[in-house]
Amino acid sequence: MKRLFFILLSIPLILQAQHESKYMSGAVPVVDGKVVFTRYLNVADFNQEQIYNAMFDWSARTFTGASDRVLLADPKAGTIVAQTQNEIVVKIGLFPGKVKMSSLIKIICSDGNCTMETSRIRYTENPASTKPTDVITAEEYITDQYAMNKTRTKIHKGIGDYRIATIDIVDKNAAQAQTAVYAYNNNAVAAHSEAIKNTPAPTSTPAVEKPAAEPTVTQQPALQSAPIQQPAIQETAKQEPQAGQATQKSNIKVADGITNKLESGELVAFITAVEGKPLKRAIAGKGALDLDARTPAVSFNLDSDVDNIIFILEMANNYTIAICNTEDSTAQNPVTIINCKKTQQFGKLFIGEITGASTN
């Protein structure tokens, strides 16, 4: 009887330990110095098109808050990128308080597989801070190094609330997304939560898979409520020099004096579209042109990382730059529109080959 009593007494402690283990050492993976939560969904019954359509539908319904939106949706590659913000409750001193947690979610779909990566996690509006506008990053707050004791056996109070709430949100999104795949494809929803693997993303480059045919997705939300009226881009063929000929200058035409005006600050550059899709708002930066070379180039230096544009441009190959007068803060009346292909990136500086240009 004593043994049975001891076993019954131990059950709650065992269940509590199992519950807490998901927050313990290794629960916050760090990849190349960045916190990246990766969840692999159990969707082996479906192909890329079915998974992507379900994930797009779920994303369009889920990321609808004032600070939530789908930033990129590429059915060919099976990729969706969304920006989201959640309100979490943490203990601040003796009392609970509410803090904003923002993150970037990347969904990668392929036949029988779906990966959700949550990164760029930031915490703001901490009422206990002397500056509520201060930003706390996951890398400097919820990792094992900062949120746990030296022996990695306990989570610090206060910081631990951030860590636990963040992990719970990541797991909740993964569970809801997995359920959405089955529900969208008219299958019985099974209990698959235990199959969601809590595994850091591999550091090695995965093999490139051949993308499936582009699915038909109805009612995809536009990334811009009021599209910018842009003149048609006139593509200009490159002229390769023949043997014995001198290299000729490109015949790309832009507005008169635009190069000097960009350098002097009389004009400002905006990125208005990525991969042919208009951005919700134009992103300002400092631009420069080199039209004298046989391969004309344009550079764009971001003022700030608005709407995670650096992440978007890192994934993209083509983007559109609008050159505007300084008083045109929304890029609605561009002087010149430049279509370019990205060739190099150095932090916030992007360099691209000009593939076409048009002038108002």
N, C-alpha and C positions, 0 to 999 in steps of 0.2 A: 504493500500500500504506500509506503514511504517513497519507493521508487516511482510509482505511478503519479503520486502527488508532485514529485520533483519534475517529472516530464511535463505534466500539465502546466506547472508553474513556468517552465522554460519556453513554452510555445510562443507567448507574446514577445518575449525577448528575441527569439530566433526570427520571428516575422519582422520585428522592427529592424533587426540587423540587416536582413535581406533588403528591406525597403531603403535603408540608409546607404547600402553599399553602392547604389548607382550614383551617389554623389561623392564618393570617396576618391582616393588617389587614382588618377588616370581618367576621371570622368570628364575633364575639360582638356581635350586634345590640343596640342600646339604643333602646327605644321609650318616649318620655315619661319618661326618666330611669331606666327599669327594663330589666334584661336579659331579653329574650324571644326564645327560639329558636323559629322557626316552620318546620315541614316540611310541604310539600304532597305528599300521597301520590298515586301514579298509579293511580287506581281508577275510571277513566272507564267501565268496563264494567258498573258496578253502580249500583243506585238507593240512596236513603237508607236504606231498611229493611235491605237486604242489608249495607250498610257498617256501620250501627249495630249490628246483631246480631253481626257478626264482631268489631267493636271491643269490644263488651261482653263477649263470650266471651273475647277475648284479655286484656282488663283483669282479669276475674275470675280468670284463671289466672296472670297476671303479677304483680299487686300483692297478694301474699299474705304478705309478711314481717311481722315484728313492728311495723314502722313504715309498712307499705304498706297501703293500702285504697282502695276506690272511695268517694268522698265524695258524689258526685251522679251520678245516671243518669236522663236525661230522654229517653225514646224519641220523644216528639212533637217536641221541638226538635232531636233528633239529637245531644245533648250528653252527654259523660261527663267527669267531673272526678275525678282520682285523686291521691292523695298517695303519694310513693315515696321510698325511701332506698336509696342505693347505697354500697358501700365502694370507694374509689379508692386507688390507690397513688401516692404522690408522694415526691419526693426531699427528705428533711429533713436538711440538713447533708450528710454523706457517705453516708448510708444511706437506703434506702427506708422509708417509713412508711405506715400506713393511716389514712385520714381518712374520716369519714362525709359524704356529700353528699345532702342532701334537696332535693326539688323538688316543684312542682305541675304536673301535666300535664292540659291541657284538650284534649279531642278533639271536633271539630265535624264532623258528618257531614251531607252533603246529596247530592242526586242527582249521581253522577259525581265527587264531591269529598270529600276528607277532610283536615282540617287538624289538626296536632298542635302545640300551643303549650306550651313548657316554660318556666316562670318561677318566681319566688320561690326561687331556688337559694341554699342555705345550706351552709356547711362547718363541721363541729364535730369534736371529739375529736382535735384536732391534738396529737400527743404532744410536739411541740417547744415548745408554748405553755406559759407559766407557769400559765395557767388553761385546762385542756382543755375547760372548759365554755363558753369564749368562742365566739361565733358570727361567722363571716366571711361576708359577703354577696358574691354574684357581682359586684354593682355596684361594690364597692370593691376588687376583687381581680383578676378575669380579663378586664376590658375592655381595649381597646387602650390607654387612658390609663395603666393601671397595669401591664399584663402585657407591654408592648412598649416598645422604645426610642423616642426622639423622632421618628426618621425612619420609624418603623413598618416596619423591615426585619428586626428580630430580636425574638424572644420571650425575656424574661428567664428565667434558670434558676430553678428552684424554683416561682415563680408559674406559669411555663409548664406545669408538670406538672398543675396544677389546671385550667388552660384546656384543655389537650389532652384530659385525661381526661373533662372535662365535655362537650366537643364529641363525643367518641367515644360517650358514653352516649346523648346526644340522637340521634345518627345510628343507633345500634344499635336503639333503641326504634322509630324510624321504619321502619327496614328490616324488623324483626320484625312490626310492625303491618301493614305493606303486604302482606307474605307471608301473614299471617293472614287477610286479606280474601279472597285467592284460595283459600287452603286451606279456609276455612270454607264458601265457596260452591262447593266441588267443581270448581274450575277448575285448570288446570295453572299452577303457579307459575313465572312468568317472571322474568328478571333485570331488575328494575325499579329497582334501587338508584340508577342514574344519573339516573332521572327524578325522584328526590326533590329538590325545589328548595330550596336553602339561601337563603331569601329572608325578610327581616324582615317582620313583619306590617304591613299597610297602616295608616297612621294615620287615614285617612278612614273614616267609618262605612260599612260595606258595605250594599248593598241588602237589605232584609228579604225572605227567601224564604218562600213558603208551605210550611209543614211537611207532610211526607208523613203518610199514615195511620199510626197507632201500631202498631208491629210487635209480634208475639207473641214474647216472650223467655222461655224456660223456665229455671227454677232461677236466678233472679237472687239474688245474695247479699244478705241483709238487712243494713241499716245499723246494726241494733241487735240484740244477741244476746238480750237480755231486755227486750221491749217494756214501756214504762211503762204501768201501768194508769191510763188517763185516763177521767174521766167524759165522757159524751157532750156535745158542744158544742151548746148551744141557740142557734140563730140568731135574732137579734132584728131585726125590720124597722124601718127608719128611718121616722120620721114627719115628713113635710115640713109646715111650718106653712102654713096657708091665709091668704089675704089678710085683714088686720085682726086676726090672732091673734098673741099673743106667742109667742116661741120657747119650746118646751117642753124640759125636760131629758130626756135619754135614760133609758130604762127598763132599761138594763143593770144586772144585779144581781150583786154580788160579796159575799164574806164581810164581816161587820161590822168596821168599823175598819181594813180592810186598807190604805187609803190612808195613814193616819197611821202604821201599823206599818211600812210600806215605807219611809217617810221617816225614821223613827227607827232603822231597822236591825233591828227585831225580826223582820222577815220578809226573805227573800231571793228574788230572781227567777232563773229558769232558762229558757233556750231549750231545749225538748225535741224539737221537730220543725220541719222546714222543708218547705213545700209538701206537708204531710200525711205526710211520711216521717220516722219517728223517728230521732233522732241516736244515734250509738253511745253517747255519754255526754252528760248534760245540761251545758250551758254556763252558768256562773254569772255574775251581773252585778247592778248596782244598778237597780232598777225604780222607776217612779213612775206614778201614775194621775191622770187628769183625767176624772171622771165627770159633772161638772156641765154640761159643754157639750152642745149638741144632738148633736154628733158626738164621742163619747167617745174618748179617746186614751190610749195607754200608751207610755212611753219605756223603753228598755233600754240601759244603758251597760255594755259589756263590761269585765270585769276584765282579761282578756288574750285574745290571738288564739289560742285553743285550737283545734286541728284545722282551722286555716285557716277558721274560722267567718266571719270578715269577708268573705272571698272568696265563700263560699257565700251569705251574706245579701245581698251586692251583686247577685247573680244572681237572687235569689228575690223574690217579691212577697208571700208569705204565710208566717207562722210562728206557732208556738204557744209561749206563755209560761206556765210553772207557778210559782205563788207558794207558797213553802214556809216552814216554820219553819227557823230558822237551823241547827238540829242535823241537819236532813235534807239531807245533802250530796250525795245522789244523786237528789233530786227524785222519790222513789218514793211519797211520800204528800203530794201537793200540797193546800194549803188551797183554792186556786182555780186553775182553768185558764182562760186567756184566749186566744182566737183573734184574730189581728190581721192587718191588711193594711198593709204598709210604705208610708209616705207621704214620709218624709224620712230622710236619713242625714248625720251629721256625724262623720266619723272612726269612732270606736267607739260613738258614740251613734246609736241607731235609734229613730225615732218612728213609731208605727203607729196606724191607726184600729181600734178594737175592733169586731169583727164578731160576736162571740159570747162568752159566758162561762158557766161552770158552777162550782158550789160543792159541796164535799164536806160 
